[in-house]
Amino acid sequence: MEKLNHSYKLKITGSAEIESSLDDTKDYSVAFKRLGVRKSERKSNDDGTYTYIFHLENLDIVTLIGEEKKVITGKNKSAAKRLRNRAWIYSEDNNLEAEDFYQKFINYVIANFEDIASNIE
């Protein structure tokens, strides 16, 4: 019996602020401290095998490493930037217009602040 070989892919979304510009004539390695799986999917290759795709989101610091040494470390984003990024990811996954969804979401949070805050305590 022939062994079926599946393929596995990672898709990483999001962004990180960096401290300075990059040299576009050099290559860099990227190191992630922590990634979260936000969804996974399985696509048929029409030959009995599947490609598994894992959509990852950066949850922490990103480090760029140049040819000689570590050159730039991405900083954590503010909570507001992380919230906007999560809203953008959600809107993309659900075929919504990103800015419109973000504004509706923020207005909902503001209008229901007491209820949301009381659930955190």
Biopython code that builds the backbone (N, CA, C, O; Angstrom):
import numpy as np
from Bio.PDB.StructureBuilder import StructureBuilder

atoms = [
    (1, "MET", "N", (0.834, -1.178, 0.000)),
    (1, "MET", "CA", (0.000, 0.000, 0.000)),
    (1, "MET", "C", (0.883, 1.247, 0.000)),
    (1, "MET", "O", (1.831, 1.348, 0.778)),
    (2, "GLU", "N", (0.565, 2.175, -0.866)),
    (2, "GLU", "CA", (1.345, 3.402, -1.002)),
    (2, "GLU", "C", (1.039, 4.354, 0.147)),
    (2, "GLU", "O", (-0.123, 4.572, 0.492)),
    (3, "LYS", "N", (2.100, 4.923, 0.740)),
    (3, "LYS", "CA", (1.921, 5.885, 1.822)),
    (3, "LYS", "C", (1.552, 7.243, 1.228)),
    (3, "LYS", "O", (2.209, 7.722, 0.304)),
    (4, "LEU", "N", (0.502, 7.855, 1.762)),
    (4, "LEU", "CA", (0.072, 9.160, 1.290)),
    (4, "LEU", "C", (0.826, 10.249, 2.047)),
    (4, "LEU", "O", (0.923, 10.210, 3.273)),
    (5, "ASN", "N", (1.352, 11.209, 1.314)),
    (5, "ASN", "CA", (2.083, 12.305, 1.917)),
    (5, "ASN", "C", (1.231, 13.565, 1.909)),
    (5, "ASN", "O", (0.885, 14.100, 0.855)),
    (6, "HIS", "N", (0.909, 14.016, 3.089)),
    (6, "HIS", "CA", (0.168, 15.261, 3.233)),
    (6, "HIS", "C", (1.170, 16.409, 3.301)),
    (6, "HIS", "O", (2.334, 16.200, 3.642)),
    (7, "SER", "N", (0.726, 17.609, 2.981)),
    (7, "SER", "CA", (1.602, 18.768, 3.128)),
    (7, "SER", "C", (1.039, 19.677, 4.209)),
    (7, "SER", "O", (-0.166, 19.696, 4.461)),
    (8, "TYR", "N", (1.923, 20.423, 4.837)),
    (8, "TYR", "CA", (1.544, 21.298, 5.941)),
    (8, "TYR", "C", (2.116, 22.684, 5.679)),
    (8, "TYR", "O", (3.287, 22.820, 5.324)),
    (9, "LYS", "N", (1.288, 23.716, 5.854)),
    (9, "LYS", "CA", (1.715, 25.083, 5.584)),
    (9, "LYS", "C", (1.338, 25.983, 6.757)),
    (9, "LYS", "O", (0.346, 25.748, 7.447)),
    (10, "LEU", "N", (2.149, 27.013, 6.965)),
    (10, "LEU", "CA", (1.853, 28.037, 7.953)),
    (10, "LEU", "C", (1.562, 29.338, 7.234)),
    (10, "LEU", "O", (2.259, 29.696, 6.284)),
    (11, "LYS", "N", (0.539, 30.048, 7.682)),
    (11, "LYS", "CA", (0.260, 31.403, 7.210)),
    (11, "LYS", "C", (0.296, 32.295, 8.434)),
    (11, "LYS", "O", (-0.468, 32.092, 9.377)),
    (12, "ILE", "N", (1.178, 33.282, 8.423)),
    (12, "ILE", "CA", (1.349, 34.163, 9.563)),
    (12, "ILE", "C", (0.831, 35.540, 9.198)),
    (12, "ILE", "O", (1.227, 36.103, 8.178)),
    (13, "THR", "N", (-0.060, 36.092, 10.028)),
    (13, "THR", "CA", (-0.626, 37.406, 9.759)),
    (13, "THR", "C", (-0.271, 38.361, 10.885)),
    (13, "THR", "O", (0.169, 37.949, 11.959)),
    (14, "GLY", "N", (-0.468, 39.622, 10.623)),
    (14, "GLY", "CA", (-0.208, 40.637, 11.627)),
    (14, "GLY", "C", (1.007, 41.453, 11.262)),
    (14, "GLY", "O", (1.541, 41.330, 10.160)),
    (15, "SER", "N", (1.434, 42.268, 12.165)),
    (15, "SER", "CA", (2.597, 43.112, 11.931)),
    (15, "SER", "C", (3.276, 43.413, 13.247)),
    (15, "SER", "O", (2.705, 43.196, 14.316)),
    (16, "ALA", "N", (4.494, 43.912, 13.166)),
    (16, "ALA", "CA", (5.247, 44.329, 14.342)),
    (16, "ALA", "C", (5.967, 45.617, 14.001)),
    (16, "ALA", "O", (6.486, 45.778, 12.897)),
    (17, "GLU", "N", (5.996, 46.528, 14.953)),
    (17, "GLU", "CA", (6.748, 47.750, 14.742)),
    (17, "GLU", "C", (8.231, 47.441, 14.913)),
    (17, "GLU", "O", (8.611, 46.649, 15.774)),
    (18, "ILE", "N", (9.054, 48.062, 14.099)),
    (18, "ILE", "CA", (10.496, 47.862, 14.198)),
    (18, "ILE", "C", (11.163, 49.187, 14.538)),
    (18, "ILE", "O", (10.598, 50.255, 14.305)),
    (19, "GLU", "N", (12.379, 49.110, 15.094)),
    (19, "GLU", "CA", (13.051, 50.292, 15.611)),
    (19, "GLU", "C", (13.699, 51.147, 14.536)),
    (19, "GLU", "O", (13.908, 52.342, 14.745)),
    (20, "SER", "N", (14.022, 50.558, 13.389)),
    (20, "SER", "CA", (14.667, 51.327, 12.333)),
    (20, "SER", "C", (14.397, 50.656, 10.994)),
    (20, "SER", "O", (13.765, 49.602, 10.923)),
    (21, "SER", "N", (14.883, 51.280, 9.949)),
    (21, "SER", "CA", (14.670, 50.776, 8.600)),
    (21, "SER", "C", (15.480, 49.501, 8.351)),
    (21, "SER", "O", (16.455, 49.222, 9.049)),
    (22, "LEU", "N", (15.060, 48.740, 7.349)),
    (22, "LEU", "CA", (15.800, 47.549, 6.931)),
    (22, "LEU", "C", (16.587, 47.849, 5.674)),
    (22, "LEU", "O", (16.208, 48.714, 4.884)),
    (23, "ASP", "N", (17.679, 47.135, 5.490)),
    (23, "ASP", "CA", (18.488, 47.234, 4.279)),
    (23, "ASP", "C", (17.905, 46.257, 3.271)),
    (23, "ASP", "O", (17.972, 45.045, 3.479)),
    (24, "ASP", "N", (17.331, 46.766, 2.174)),
    (24, "ASP", "CA", (16.661, 45.876, 1.224)),
    (24, "ASP", "C", (17.621, 45.083, 0.352)),
    (24, "ASP", "O", (17.177, 44.365, -0.544)),
    (25, "THR", "N", (18.917, 45.190, 0.587)),
    (25, "THR", "CA", (19.890, 44.374, -0.144)),
    (25, "THR", "C", (20.344, 43.176, 0.694)),
    (25, "THR", "O", (21.142, 42.364, 0.228)),
    (26, "LYS", "N", (19.840, 43.062, 1.933)),
    (26, "LYS", "CA", (20.242, 41.976, 2.830)),
    (26, "LYS", "C", (19.062, 41.068, 3.128)),
    (26, "LYS", "O", (17.902, 41.454, 2.978)),
    (27, "ASP", "N", (19.381, 39.859, 3.551)),
    (27, "ASP", "CA", (18.361, 38.908, 3.992)),
    (27, "ASP", "C", (18.323, 38.896, 5.515)),
    (27, "ASP", "O", (19.332, 39.162, 6.168)),
    (28, "TYR", "N", (17.172, 38.592, 6.072)),
    (28, "TYR", "CA", (16.988, 38.549, 7.514)),
    (28, "TYR", "C", (16.282, 37.263, 7.906)),
    (28, "TYR", "O", (15.464, 36.730, 7.156)),
    (29, "SER", "N", (16.611, 36.775, 9.088)),
    (29, "SER", "CA", (15.864, 35.678, 9.691)),
    (29, "SER", "C", (14.878, 36.308, 10.660)),
    (29, "SER", "O", (15.155, 37.348, 11.257)),
    (30, "VAL", "N", (13.728, 35.671, 10.808)),
    (30, "VAL", "CA", (12.702, 36.184, 11.704)),
    (30, "VAL", "C", (12.470, 35.151, 12.799)),
    (30, "VAL", "O", (12.285, 33.965, 12.524)),
    (31, "ALA", "N", (12.482, 35.624, 14.055)),
    (31, "ALA", "CA", (12.217, 34.746, 15.190)),
    (31, "ALA", "C", (10.979, 35.250, 15.914)),
    (31, "ALA", "O", (10.905, 36.419, 16.293)),
    (32, "PHE", "N", (10.018, 34.375, 16.103)),
    (32, "PHE", "CA", (8.799, 34.716, 16.828)),
    (32, "PHE", "C", (8.898, 34.145, 18.230)),
    (32, "PHE", "O", (9.316, 33.001, 18.410)),
    (33, "LYS", "N", (8.522, 34.923, 19.212)),
    (33, "LYS", "CA", (8.540, 34.441, 20.585)),
    (33, "LYS", "C", (7.321, 33.570, 20.876)),
    (33, "LYS", "O", (7.428, 32.534, 21.532)),
    (34, "ARG", "N", (6.149, 34.008, 20.375)),
    (34, "ARG", "CA", (4.925, 33.251, 20.638)),
    (34, "ARG", "C", (3.922, 33.519, 19.532)),
    (34, "ARG", "O", (3.667, 34.670, 19.178)),
    (35, "LEU", "N", (3.355, 32.451, 18.990)),
    (35, "LEU", "CA", (2.330, 32.535, 17.953)),
    (35, "LEU", "C", (1.100, 31.775, 18.428)),
    (35, "LEU", "O", (1.210, 30.787, 19.154)),
    (36, "GLY", "N", (-0.056, 32.240, 18.018)),
    (36, "GLY", "CA", (-1.287, 31.538, 18.350)),
    (36, "GLY", "C", (-1.953, 31.039, 17.077)),
    (36, "GLY", "O", (-1.972, 31.747, 16.070)),
    (37, "VAL", "N", (-2.495, 29.834, 17.108)),
    (37, "VAL", "CA", (-3.233, 29.302, 15.967)),
    (37, "VAL", "C", (-4.631, 29.907, 16.029)),
    (37, "VAL", "O", (-5.379, 29.649, 16.972)),
    (38, "ARG", "N", (-4.990, 30.717, 15.020)),
    (38, "ARG", "CA", (-6.323, 31.320, 15.034)),
    (38, "ARG", "C", (-7.305, 30.495, 14.236)),
    (38, "ARG", "O", (-8.510, 30.603, 14.462)),
    (39, "LYS", "N", (-6.837, 29.672, 13.307)),
    (39, "LYS", "CA", (-7.708, 28.705, 12.633)),
    (39, "LYS", "C", (-6.842, 27.750, 11.832)),
    (39, "LYS", "O", (-5.672, 28.020, 11.563)),
    (40, "SER", "N", (-7.440, 26.632, 11.457)),
    (40, "SER", "CA", (-6.754, 25.677, 10.592)),
    (40, "SER", "C", (-7.758, 25.198, 9.545)),
    (40, "SER", "O", (-8.969, 25.215, 9.766)),
    (41, "GLU", "N", (-7.234, 24.780, 8.422)),
    (41, "GLU", "CA", (-8.117, 24.284, 7.369)),
    (41, "GLU", "C", (-7.438, 23.127, 6.650)),
    (41, "GLU", "O", (-6.214, 22.995, 6.662)),
    (42, "ARG", "N", (-8.253, 22.306, 6.034)),
    (42, "ARG", "CA", (-7.764, 21.150, 5.289)),
    (42, "ARG", "C", (-8.288, 21.267, 3.872)),
    (42, "ARG", "O", (-9.493, 21.387, 3.651)),
    (43, "LYS", "N", (-7.363, 21.230, 2.903)),
    (43, "LYS", "CA", (-7.743, 21.314, 1.494)),
    (43, "LYS", "C", (-7.297, 20.045, 0.773)),
    (43, "LYS", "O", (-6.162, 19.592, 0.918)),
    (44, "SER", "N", (-8.205, 19.493, 0.004)),
    (44, "SER", "CA", (-7.908, 18.272, -0.737)),
    (44, "SER", "C", (-6.971, 18.566, -1.901)),
    (44, "SER", "O", (-7.110, 19.588, -2.573)),
    (45, "ASN", "N", (-6.029, 17.681, -2.134)),
    (45, "ASN", "CA", (-5.141, 17.766, -3.295)),
    (45, "ASN", "C", (-5.680, 16.925, -4.452)),
    (45, "ASN", "O", (-5.003, 16.763, -5.467)),
    (46, "ASP", "N", (-6.885, 16.392, -4.305)),
    (46, "ASP", "CA", (-7.559, 15.574, -5.316)),
    (46, "ASP", "C", (-6.792, 14.313, -5.695)),
    (46, "ASP", "O", (-6.981, 13.765, -6.781)),
    (47, "ASP", "N", (-5.925, 13.855, -4.795)),
    (47, "ASP", "CA", (-5.203, 12.606, -5.042)),
    (47, "ASP", "C", (-5.192, 11.727, -3.792)),
    (47, "ASP", "O", (-4.369, 10.820, -3.665)),
    (48, "GLY", "N", (-6.113, 12.007, -2.876)),
    (48, "GLY", "CA", (-6.170, 11.265, -1.624)),
    (48, "GLY", "C", (-5.356, 11.908, -0.514)),
    (48, "GLY", "O", (-5.414, 11.459, 0.631)),
    (49, "THR", "N", (-4.591, 12.960, -0.832)),
    (49, "THR", "CA", (-3.820, 13.659, 0.186)),
    (49, "THR", "C", (-4.436, 15.029, 0.437)),
    (49, "THR", "O", (-5.271, 15.501, -0.335)),
    (50, "TYR", "N", (-4.018, 15.644, 1.504)),
    (50, "TYR", "CA", (-4.543, 16.946, 1.887)),
    (50, "TYR", "C", (-3.403, 17.904, 2.195)),
    (50, "TYR", "O", (-2.306, 17.489, 2.568)),
    (51, "THR", "N", (-3.678, 19.173, 2.035)),
    (51, "THR", "CA", (-2.788, 20.222, 2.513)),
    (51, "THR", "C", (-3.468, 20.833, 3.729)),
    (51, "THR", "O", (-4.602, 21.305, 3.652)),
    (52, "TYR", "N", (-2.767, 20.817, 4.841)),
    (52, "TYR", "CA", (-3.263, 21.396, 6.074)),
    (52, "TYR", "C", (-2.645, 22.776, 6.217)),
    (52, "TYR", "O", (-1.424, 22.922, 6.158)),
    (53, "ILE", "N", (-3.479, 23.786, 6.405)),
    (53, "ILE", "CA", (-3.007, 25.160, 6.518)),
    (53, "ILE", "C", (-3.353, 25.667, 7.910)),
    (53, "ILE", "O", (-4.509, 25.625, 8.329)),
    (54, "PHE", "N", (-2.342, 26.143, 8.615)),
    (54, "PHE", "CA", (-2.509, 26.684, 9.957)),
    (54, "PHE", "C", (-2.290, 28.187, 9.901)),
    (54, "PHE", "O", (-1.204, 28.649, 9.552)),
    (55, "HIS", "N", (-3.318, 28.948, 10.245)),
    (55, "HIS", "CA", (-3.241, 30.404, 10.243)),
    (55, "HIS", "C", (-2.776, 30.839, 11.637)),
    (55, "HIS", "O", (-3.453, 30.598, 12.636)),
    (56, "LEU", "N", (-1.620, 31.477, 11.681)),
    (56, "LEU", "CA", (-1.032, 31.886, 12.944)),
    (56, "LEU", "C", (-1.068, 33.397, 13.096)),
    (56, "LEU", "O", (-1.051, 34.133, 12.109)),
    (57, "GLU", "N", (-1.117, 33.844, 14.329)),
    (57, "GLU", "CA", (-1.082, 35.264, 14.629)),
    (57, "GLU", "C", (0.041, 35.513, 15.623)),
    (57, "GLU", "O", (0.192, 34.777, 16.599)),
    (58, "ASN", "N", (0.824, 36.549, 15.372)),
    (58, "ASN", "CA", (1.881, 36.917, 16.287)),
    (58, "ASN", "C", (1.277, 37.432, 17.585)),
    (58, "ASN", "O", (0.430, 38.325, 17.562)),
    (59, "LEU", "N", (1.705, 36.879, 18.720)),
    (59, "LEU", "CA", (1.184, 37.286, 20.012)),
    (59, "LEU", "C", (2.211, 38.005, 20.875)),
    (59, "LEU", "O", (1.893, 38.442, 21.981)),
    (60, "ASP", "N", (3.430, 38.132, 20.384)),
    (60, "ASP", "CA", (4.477, 38.692, 21.227)),
    (60, "ASP", "C", (5.521, 39.394, 20.373)),
    (60, "ASP", "O", (5.226, 39.842, 19.265)),
    (61, "ILE", "N", (6.718, 39.487, 20.880)),
    (61, "ILE", "CA", (7.819, 40.190, 20.232)),
    (61, "ILE", "C", (8.322, 39.406, 19.015)),
    (61, "ILE", "O", (8.361, 38.175, 19.031)),
    (62, "VAL", "N", (8.705, 40.133, 17.963)),
    (62, "VAL", "CA", (9.315, 39.552, 16.771)),
    (62, "VAL", "C", (10.750, 40.057, 16.712)),
    (62, "VAL", "O", (10.996, 41.252, 16.878)),
    (63, "THR", "N", (11.702, 39.149, 16.477)),
    (63, "THR", "CA", (13.099, 39.536, 16.380)),
    (63, "THR", "C", (13.596, 39.269, 14.972)),
    (63, "THR", "O", (13.407, 38.178, 14.433)),
    (64, "LEU", "N", (14.233, 40.274, 14.374)),
    (64, "LEU", "CA", (14.864, 40.125, 13.064)),
    (64, "LEU", "C", (16.355, 39.973, 13.269)),
    (64, "LEU", "O", (16.965, 40.727, 14.026)),
    (65, "ILE", "N", (16.943, 38.998, 12.595)),
    (65, "ILE", "CA", (18.364, 38.719, 12.742)),
    (65, "ILE", "C", (19.026, 38.896, 11.388)),
    (65, "ILE", "O", (18.636, 38.255, 10.412)),
    (66, "GLY", "N", (20.034, 39.771, 11.328)),
    (66, "GLY", "CA", (20.748, 40.047, 10.084)),
    (66, "GLY", "C", (21.890, 39.077, 9.876)),
    (66, "GLY", "O", (22.000, 38.079, 10.588)),
    (67, "GLU", "N", (22.740, 39.362, 8.907)),
    (67, "GLU", "CA", (23.840, 38.467, 8.558)),
    (67, "GLU", "C", (24.875, 38.344, 9.675)),
    (67, "GLU", "O", (25.431, 37.266, 9.884)),
    (68, "GLU", "N", (25.135, 39.430, 10.391)),
    (68, "GLU", "CA", (26.166, 39.389, 11.426)),
    (68, "GLU", "C", (25.608, 39.177, 12.834)),
    (68, "GLU", "O", (26.196, 38.441, 13.627)),
    (69, "LYS", "N", (24.478, 39.815, 13.150)),
    (69, "LYS", "CA", (23.960, 39.773, 14.515)),
    (69, "LYS", "C", (22.491, 40.146, 14.535)),
    (69, "LYS", "O", (21.901, 40.501, 13.515)),
    (70, "LYS", "N", (21.926, 40.056, 15.709)),
    (70, "LYS", "CA", (20.547, 40.495, 15.892)),
    (70, "LYS", "C", (20.520, 42.008, 15.697)),
    (70, "LYS", "O", (21.234, 42.741, 16.382)),
    (71, "VAL", "N", (19.700, 42.466, 14.767)),
    (71, "VAL", "CA", (19.750, 43.884, 14.449)),
    (71, "VAL", "C", (18.521, 44.671, 14.901)),
    (71, "VAL", "O", (18.644, 45.848, 15.238)),
    (72, "ILE", "N", (17.361, 44.062, 14.915)),
    (72, "ILE", "CA", (16.150, 44.811, 15.238)),
    (72, "ILE", "C", (15.210, 43.898, 16.013)),
    (72, "ILE", "O", (15.016, 42.737, 15.654)),
    (73, "THR", "N", (14.650, 44.420, 17.044)),
    (73, "THR", "CA", (13.657, 43.663, 17.794)),
    (73, "THR", "C", (12.330, 44.386, 17.695)),
    (73, "THR", "O", (12.230, 45.562, 18.044)),
    (74, "GLY", "N", (11.309, 43.686, 17.220)),
    (74, "GLY", "CA", (9.982, 44.278, 17.173)),
    (74, "GLY", "C", (9.457, 44.475, 18.580)),
    (74, "GLY", "O", (9.706, 43.648, 19.458)),
    (75, "LYS", "N", (8.749, 45.538, 18.799)),
    (75, "LYS", "CA", (8.191, 45.834, 20.114)),
    (75, "LYS", "C", (6.749, 45.350, 20.183)),
    (75, "LYS", "O", (6.069, 45.213, 19.167)),
    (76, "ASN", "N", (6.305, 45.097, 21.405)),
    (76, "ASN", "CA", (4.884, 44.783, 21.593)),
    (76, "ASN", "C", (4.046, 45.978, 21.154)),
    (76, "ASN", "O", (4.428, 47.125, 21.388)),
    (77, "LYS", "N", (2.944, 45.724, 20.539)),
    (77, "LYS", "CA", (2.031, 46.783, 20.137)),
    (77, "LYS", "C", (1.185, 47.199, 21.328)),
    (77, "LYS", "O", (1.030, 46.450, 22.293)),
    (78, "SER", "N", (0.648, 48.391, 21.245)),
    (78, "SER", "CA", (-0.278, 48.836, 22.279)),
    (78, "SER", "C", (-1.543, 47.964, 22.200)),
    (78, "SER", "O", (-1.808, 47.305, 21.195)),
    (79, "ALA", "N", (-2.301, 47.986, 23.288)),
    (79, "ALA", "CA", (-3.540, 47.203, 23.326)),
    (79, "ALA", "C", (-4.498, 47.658, 22.221)),
    (79, "ALA", "O", (-5.188, 46.835, 21.619)),
    (80, "ALA", "N", (-4.542, 48.962, 21.956)),
    (80, "ALA", "CA", (-5.438, 49.473, 20.906)),
    (80, "ALA", "C", (-5.039, 48.947, 19.536)),
    (80, "ALA", "O", (-5.905, 48.615, 18.726)),
    (81, "LYS", "N", (-3.733, 48.865, 19.265)),
    (81, "LYS", "CA", (-3.275, 48.342, 17.970)),
    (81, "LYS", "C", (-3.555, 46.848, 17.865)),
    (81, "LYS", "O", (-3.919, 46.361, 16.795)),
    (82, "ARG", "N", (-3.390, 46.117, 18.965)),
    (82, "ARG", "CA", (-3.687, 44.682, 18.941)),
    (82, "ARG", "C", (-5.179, 44.455, 18.720)),
    (82, "ARG", "O", (-5.567, 43.543, 17.990)),
    (83, "LEU", "N", (-6.022, 45.287, 19.350)),
    (83, "LEU", "CA", (-7.472, 45.169, 19.171)),
    (83, "LEU", "C", (-7.853, 45.447, 17.722)),
    (83, "LEU", "O", (-8.654, 44.713, 17.144)),
    (84, "ARG", "N", (-7.292, 46.491, 17.133)),
    (84, "ARG", "CA", (-7.585, 46.801, 15.733)),
    (84, "ARG", "C", (-7.141, 45.644, 14.838)),
    (84, "ARG", "O", (-7.842, 45.294, 13.889)),
    (85, "ASN", "N", (-5.989, 45.050, 15.131)),
    (85, "ASN", "CA", (-5.482, 43.927, 14.341)),
    (85, "ASN", "C", (-6.413, 42.724, 14.453)),
    (85, "ASN", "O", (-6.700, 42.072, 13.449)),
    (86, "ARG", "N", (-6.890, 42.422, 15.666)),
    (86, "ARG", "CA", (-7.814, 41.300, 15.845)),
    (86, "ARG", "C", (-9.117, 41.551, 15.093)),
    (86, "ARG", "O", (-9.674, 40.639, 14.483)),
    (87, "ALA", "N", (-9.606, 42.807, 15.140)),
    (87, "ALA", "CA", (-10.825, 43.145, 14.405)),
    (87, "ALA", "C", (-10.607, 42.974, 12.913)),
    (87, "ALA", "O", (-11.499, 42.502, 12.208)),
    (88, "TRP", "N", (-9.437, 43.350, 12.424)),
    (88, "TRP", "CA", (-9.128, 43.203, 10.994)),
    (88, "TRP", "C", (-9.109, 41.718, 10.614)),
    (88, "TRP", "O", (-9.669, 41.336, 9.587)),
    (89, "ILE", "N", (-8.475, 40.893, 11.427)),
    (89, "ILE", "CA", (-8.420, 39.454, 11.146)),
    (89, "ILE", "C", (-9.826, 38.868, 11.135)),
    (89, "ILE", "O", (-10.176, 38.100, 10.238)),
    (90, "TYR", "N", (-10.633, 39.230, 12.133)),
    (90, "TYR", "CA", (-12.005, 38.729, 12.199)),
    (90, "TYR", "C", (-12.791, 39.153, 10.960)),
    (90, "TYR", "O", (-13.505, 38.347, 10.362)),
    (91, "SER", "N", (-12.655, 40.417, 10.581)),
    (91, "SER", "CA", (-13.410, 40.909, 9.417)),
    (91, "SER", "C", (-12.967, 40.202, 8.139)),
    (91, "SER", "O", (-13.801, 39.897, 7.286)),
    (92, "GLU", "N", (-11.676, 39.937, 7.993)),
    (92, "GLU", "CA", (-11.179, 39.204, 6.824)),
    (92, "GLU", "C", (-11.746, 37.788, 6.796)),
    (92, "GLU", "O", (-12.174, 37.305, 5.747)),
    (93, "ASP", "N", (-11.746, 37.132, 7.942)),
    (93, "ASP", "CA", (-12.242, 35.749, 8.031)),
    (93, "ASP", "C", (-13.738, 35.659, 7.770)),
    (93, "ASP", "O", (-14.236, 34.605, 7.374)),
    (94, "ASN", "N", (-14.456, 36.750, 7.989)),
    (94, "ASN", "CA", (-15.913, 36.734, 7.863)),
    (94, "ASN", "C", (-16.423, 37.624, 6.733)),
    (94, "ASN", "O", (-17.600, 37.984, 6.699)),
    (95, "ASN", "N", (-15.539, 37.969, 5.822)),
    (95, "ASN", "CA", (-15.890, 38.765, 4.633)),
    (95, "ASN", "C", (-16.621, 40.057, 4.978)),
    (95, "ASN", "O", (-17.638, 40.385, 4.366)),
    (96, "LEU", "N", (-16.102, 40.786, 5.955)),
    (96, "LEU", "CA", (-16.656, 42.068, 6.369)),
    (96, "LEU", "C", (-15.680, 43.177, 6.000)),
    (96, "LEU", "O", (-14.480, 42.934, 5.870)),
    (97, "GLU", "N", (-16.185, 44.374, 5.835)),
    (97, "GLU", "CA", (-15.305, 45.514, 5.587)),
    (97, "GLU", "C", (-14.626, 45.862, 6.908)),
    (97, "GLU", "O", (-15.310, 46.112, 7.900)),
    (98, "ALA", "N", (-13.297, 45.883, 6.940)),
    (98, "ALA", "CA", (-12.518, 45.942, 8.175)),
    (98, "ALA", "C", (-12.791, 47.194, 9.005)),
    (98, "ALA", "O", (-13.094, 47.079, 10.193)),
    (99, "GLU", "N", (-12.694, 48.361, 8.427)),
    (99, "GLU", "CA", (-12.853, 49.592, 9.198)),
    (99, "GLU", "C", (-14.285, 49.736, 9.713)),
    (99, "GLU", "O", (-14.496, 50.156, 10.851)),
    (100, "ASP", "N", (-15.251, 49.395, 8.896)),
    (100, "ASP", "CA", (-16.653, 49.467, 9.312)),
    (100, "ASP", "C", (-16.899, 48.529, 10.497)),
    (100, "ASP", "O", (-17.550, 48.912, 11.469)),
    (101, "PHE", "N", (-16.379, 47.301, 10.413)),
    (101, "PHE", "CA", (-16.547, 46.361, 11.517)),
    (101, "PHE", "C", (-15.873, 46.884, 12.778)),
    (101, "PHE", "O", (-16.451, 46.805, 13.862)),
    (102, "TYR", "N", (-14.659, 47.417, 12.655)),
    (102, "TYR", "CA", (-13.933, 47.928, 13.819)),
    (102, "TYR", "C", (-14.725, 49.037, 14.501)),
    (102, "TYR", "O", (-14.850, 49.045, 15.725)),
    (103, "GLN", "N", (-15.260, 49.973, 13.722)),
    (103, "GLN", "CA", (-16.032, 51.074, 14.302)),
    (103, "GLN", "C", (-17.295, 50.561, 15.003)),
    (103, "GLN", "O", (-17.634, 51.034, 16.088)),
    (104, "LYS", "N", (-17.984, 49.610, 14.398)),
    (104, "LYS", "CA", (-19.169, 49.034, 15.034)),
    (104, "LYS", "C", (-18.797, 48.311, 16.327)),
    (104, "LYS", "O", (-19.509, 48.401, 17.327)),
    (105, "PHE", "N", (-17.681, 47.597, 16.293)),
    (105, "PHE", "CA", (-17.219, 46.862, 17.473)),
    (105, "PHE", "C", (-16.881, 47.829, 18.611)),
    (105, "PHE", "O", (-17.315, 47.628, 19.745)),
    (106, "ILE", "N", (-16.116, 48.867, 18.312)),
    (106, "ILE", "CA", (-15.741, 49.845, 19.332)),
    (106, "ILE", "C", (-16.984, 50.532, 19.906)),
    (106, "ILE", "O", (-17.089, 50.712, 21.119)),
    (107, "ASN", "N", (-17.915, 50.911, 19.043)),
    (107, "ASN", "CA", (-19.154, 51.538, 19.519)),
    (107, "ASN", "C", (-19.945, 50.594, 20.416)),
    (107, "ASN", "O", (-20.557, 51.031, 21.391)),
    (108, "TYR", "N", (-19.935, 49.298, 20.092)),
    (108, "TYR", "CA", (-20.613, 48.307, 20.928)),
    (108, "TYR", "C", (-19.940, 48.221, 22.300)),
    (108, "TYR", "O", (-20.621, 48.185, 23.324)),
    (109, "VAL", "N", (-18.608, 48.188, 22.320)),
    (109, "VAL", "CA", (-17.873, 48.117, 23.588)),
    (109, "VAL", "C", (-18.171, 49.345, 24.441)),
    (109, "VAL", "O", (-18.413, 49.222, 25.642)),
    (110, "ILE", "N", (-18.156, 50.513, 23.836)),
    (110, "ILE", "CA", (-18.428, 51.742, 24.582)),
    (110, "ILE", "C", (-19.857, 51.735, 25.137)),
    (110, "ILE", "O", (-20.077, 52.070, 26.301)),
    (111, "ALA", "N", (-20.812, 51.356, 24.308)),
    (111, "ALA", "CA", (-22.210, 51.351, 24.730)),
    (111, "ALA", "C", (-22.487, 50.317, 25.822)),
    (111, "ALA", "O", (-23.399, 50.495, 26.629)),
    (112, "ASN", "N", (-21.706, 49.244, 25.849)),
    (112, "ASN", "CA", (-21.930, 48.161, 26.810)),
    (112, "ASN", "C", (-20.772, 48.024, 27.799)),
    (112, "ASN", "O", (-20.519, 46.936, 28.315)),
    (113, "PHE", "N", (-20.087, 49.105, 28.056)),
    (113, "PHE", "CA", (-18.880, 49.069, 28.873)),
    (113, "PHE", "C", (-19.122, 48.465, 30.255)),
    (113, "PHE", "O", (-18.355, 47.607, 30.693)),
    (114, "GLU", "N", (-20.171, 48.898, 30.944)),
    (114, "GLU", "CA", (-20.438, 48.408, 32.309)),
    (114, "GLU", "C", (-20.623, 46.888, 32.321)),
    (114, "GLU", "O", (-20.067, 46.205, 33.182)),
    (115, "ASP", "N", (-21.394, 46.359, 31.377)),
    (115, "ASP", "CA", (-21.626, 44.914, 31.327)),
    (115, "ASP", "C", (-20.333, 44.160, 31.050)),
    (115, "ASP", "O", (-20.055, 43.140, 31.682)),
    (116, "ILE", "N", (-19.549, 44.659, 30.114)),
    (116, "ILE", "CA", (-18.275, 43.997, 29.768)),
    (116, "ILE", "C", (-17.325, 44.063, 30.949)),
    (116, "ILE", "O", (-16.716, 43.055, 31.306)),
    (117, "ALA", "N", (-17.184, 45.240, 31.568)),
    (117, "ALA", "CA", (-16.264, 45.410, 32.692)),
    (117, "ALA", "C", (-16.650, 44.522, 33.874)),
    (117, "ALA", "O", (-15.776, 43.969, 34.542)),
    (118, "SER", "N", (-17.941, 44.383, 34.136)),
    (118, "SER", "CA", (-18.374, 43.563, 35.267)),
    (118, "SER", "C", (-18.067, 42.085, 35.044)),
    (118, "SER", "O", (-17.939, 41.338, 36.013)),
    (119, "ASN", "N", (-17.948, 41.648, 33.798)),
    (119, "ASN", "CA", (-17.597, 40.249, 33.505)),
    (119, "ASN", "C", (-16.108, 39.981, 33.674)),
    (119, "ASN", "O", (-15.703, 38.822, 33.768)),
    (120, "ILE", "N", (-15.301, 41.005, 33.715)),
    (120, "ILE", "CA", (-13.848, 40.840, 33.865)),
    (120, "ILE", "C", (-13.466, 40.656, 35.325)),
    (120, "ILE", "O", (-12.545, 39.904, 35.646)),
    (121, "GLU", "N", (-14.173, 41.342, 36.199)),
    (121, "GLU", "CA", (-13.856, 41.276, 37.625)),
    (121, "GLU", "C", (-13.934, 39.870, 38.086)),
    (121, "GLU", "O", (-13.702, 39.592, 39.262)),
]
sb = StructureBuilder()
sb.init_structure("model")
sb.init_model(0)
sb.init_chain("A")
sb.init_seg("    ")
for serial, (resi, resn, name, xyz) in enumerate(atoms, 1):
    if name == "N":
        sb.init_residue(resn, " ", resi, " ")
    sb.init_atom(name, np.array(xyz, "f"), 0.0, 1.0, " ", f" {name:<3s}", serial, name[0])
structure = sb.get_structure()
